[in-house]
Amino acid sequence: MKFDEKGLLPAIAQDAKTGEVLMLAYMNQEALEKTLSSGHAWFYSRSRQELWHKGATSGNYLTVKKVLIDCDEDTIVLKVDAAGPACHTGKRTCFYRELRDGFRIVSEDDLQS
């Protein structure tokens, strides 16, 4: 594994059944080890500078079914079963907005209006 200069590795959480990308977060070595040993996703919060167990507060755990590593060994994909929304906004995925027409951000809510 090739962690960056801050000791972090991008980790993409993807729904194991649908393939939908749920979120992107970062892991340090300890978060990766906890993820592999527990079967639940652990990440490293860059803003709080501490480990966090995804779902510990919300109950929206990510149960890891498979861990894939890219060809450069510097990014991983977690194939997960999500117990609820992955995004802190309450959306199923953090990727619910789209860039269009010169970088205008369009959200699901805008599309439904």
Buried (B, 14 or more C-beta within 10 A) or exposed (E): EEBEEEEBBBBBBBBBEEEBBBBEBBBBEEBBEBBEEEEBBBBBEEEEEEBBBBBEEEEBBBBBBEBEEEEEEEBBBBBBEBBEBBBEEEBBBBBBBEEEEEEEEEEEEEEEE
